[in-house]
Amino acid sequence: MFVAIGELKLRGPVVAASGTFGYGTEVPLLERRALGGMVSKGIFLRPREGTPPPRIAETPSGMLNAIGLQGPGVEALIRDYAPKWAEWDFPVFVNINGESAAEYGELAARLDGVPGVAGFEINISCPNVEQGGLYFGNDPRAASAVTEAVRKRTHLPVWVKLTPMVTDIGVIARAVEAAGADALCAINTFVGMSIDLNAYKPRLSFQTGGLSGPAIRPLALHLAHQAARAVRIPVIGVGGITRAEDALEFLVAGCAAVQVGTATFVNPNAIAEVHDGIAAFLEAKGFSSPADLPRFLPRD
Amino acid sequence: MFLVDARITSKRTVARDMYVLTMQAREIASAVLPGQFVNIGWSPGPLLRRPFSVYRVDGERIEIVLKAVGAGTAQLLSMSQGDHVSCLGPLGHGFEIGAGPRTAVLISGGLGVASMTLAARRAASLGIRVTWVHGARTSEDLCSESDGDDLVWATDDGSKGVKGTAVAAAPDADLVLACGPNRMLAAVAERWPGAQVAVETYMGCGTGVCLGCAVPLKRGGYDRACKEGPVYRAAEIDWETLPSHLSYAVTA
């Protein structure tokens, strides 16, 4: 079930989403044959502690998280994880973060050429950091500047993960396409909030968090579709995908591949079940590859 | 770690609104260590699994203790014998109980009994004399089941045993293990910095991936209740930052 994301061939259409798959060493019990690829937990140049607890709150069919991009920093990632990735039979993309366009560029330059690093997912959409993150994702000029800063420092594939918290995702999508992105990931979490009625204050210490899970799927599908209509580069659909049928909706709506995230928290083998379900659907309908699926994708 | 489709085999009441569920989970029953937990999901149910300490092991069966603290646990308690749940475990790093200590005191508050039975049995098997101090608000809230050589009861209202907290009622011992509300564990940390305590946090995946169950450490930073924990040396934890009370959403 190969799919093409620009020049890059993935052996399957399902990719593990950033922040839900650690550095690839943590998720147990997954049949890894099903992984088209994975995106690492978001990394900064320097180590980050993350936010104080409570960091997660469950909501109807969803969860809010404000982890705050806790991570060991790029040097530890290169030392502890990249050598493992170099041995694996699927590509590992690194989700990169910064407080300025220059920091994103520096991170890409540091990781470019490190064995095991197959490409980058630029995170301009994390709602849980004080500086950077979402700020870059809802301004087309800032989004473009970050993408360019990374593009200049690497020949590896560059994906850009978009935020849903915009008035027109097509504007941002076109801006990062023009700045040299190879693919878009649509979408990151929605900003949400939940109140503790015993304490009369937010349930998360960060007050707000990123909403993920099946609750956001129809919203994510619409935004991924809008992004796909707006650009010529591939769009990887992400948001609430739990079953094969969910993934197939994104593919028909114009996505070249999908990412599965929160579902892995609930079912460690979710990615394999989505992968196998897509394969079964394609076979039952007589398609030889995901690329042959009919698309509903009127062009803007 | 195993993902088991577990059949519920029985349910019994052990205190007011407190129940023990028994389920068939052979692989987990044979692997679980004291202080470890399972993460349980069911369908139709809430999105996330719910973590429970393994209370007892009986052959191929495991037991958990629960109260209906939120919508999820209420659903779980409405299930009947023969229903199935998805059980992921055993998870986490449990109590370290080795040969050496002569005496152990186990301190449990409320649902904290859940992680104590396996610990009591392990300690007893090593020839350690076990005193178990049960604390609860009233006699009706005290779990009716226990293990160990000596038993001490403590209730806030004095309706059974010592009036006051379980921590105050506990004797000193070579080995101190505790599980209960985080406020109680903070009191344990004051008295026995070297005690092993099992903390309670919100939890996402239970397997170390989501970083949702962050436990703040005295030395700075956070680690994961589901992986490095849920058992810690009491002195390691930054009790000021660890939420002392978890409230559960009624809508999830």
Contacts between the chains, C-beta under 8 A, distances in Angstrom:
chain1	res1	chain2	res2	distance
A	19	B	210	7.6
A	20	B	209	6.5
A	20	B	210	6.8
A	21	B	209	6.6
A	22	B	208	7.0
A	22	B	209	4.8
A	26	B	207	6.6
A	26	B	208	4.9
A	26	B	209	4.8
A	27	B	207	6.7
A	27	B	209	5.7
A	28	B	1	4.9
A	28	B	207	5.8
A	29	B	1	6.5
A	29	B	2	7.9
A	29	B	3	5.6
A	49	B	220	7.2
A	49	B	221	5.1
A	49	B	222	6.5
A	50	B	211	6.6
A	50	B	214	6.5
A	50	B	222	6.0
A	51	B	214	7.8
A	52	B	214	7.3
A	52	B	216	6.3
A	52	B	222	7.9
A	52	B	241	5.4
A	53	B	201	6.4
A	53	B	202	7.3
A	53	B	213	7.7
A	53	B	214	4.7
A	53	B	215	7.4
A	53	B	216	6.9
A	53	B	222	7.6
A	53	B	241	7.3
A	53	B	242	6.8
A	53	B	243	5.7
A	54	B	201	7.9
A	54	B	202	5.4
A	54	B	243	5.7
A	54	B	246	7.8
A	55	B	202	7.5
A	55	B	211	7.0
A	55	B	212	5.0
A	55	B	213	7.8
A	55	B	214	5.4
A	56	B	202	5.5
A	56	B	203	7.9
A	56	B	204	5.1
A	56	B	210	7.0
A	56	B	212	3.6
A	56	B	213	7.9
A	57	B	202	7.2
A	57	B	249	6.8
A	58	B	46	6.2
A	58	B	47	6.1
A	58	B	48	5.2
A	58	B	249	6.2
A	58	B	252	4.1
A	59	B	249	7.2
A	59	B	251	7.1
A	59	B	252	6.2
A	60	B	251	5.7
A	60	B	252	6.3
A	61	B	47	5.7
A	62	B	47	6.4
A	63	B	47	6.2
A	63	B	48	6.2
A	63	B	204	6.8
A	65	B	204	7.4
A	65	B	210	7.1
A	65	B	212	6.2
A	67	B	210	7.4
A	67	B	211	4.8
A	67	B	212	6.9
A	67	B	214	7.8
A	70	B	211	5.4
A	70	B	214	7.5
A	70	B	222	6.7
A	194	B	249	6.8
A	196	B	247	5.1
A	197	B	247	7.7
A	198	B	245	7.8
A	198	B	247	4.7
A	199	B	247	6.8
A	203	B	247	7.5
A	203	B	249	7.3
A	213	B	47	5.3
A	214	B	47	7.0
A	262	B	47	7.6
A	264	B	205	7.3
A	264	B	209	7.1
A	265	B	48	6.7
A	265	B	204	5.1
A	265	B	205	3.9
A	265	B	209	6.8
A	265	B	210	5.4
A	266	B	41	6.1
A	266	B	47	6.4
A	266	B	48	6.4
A	266	B	49	6.3
A	266	B	205	7.8
A	267	B	41	7.8
A	267	B	86	7.9
A	268	B	3	6.5
A	268	B	88	7.2
A	268	B	205	8.0
A	268	B	207	6.6
A	269	B	3	7.2
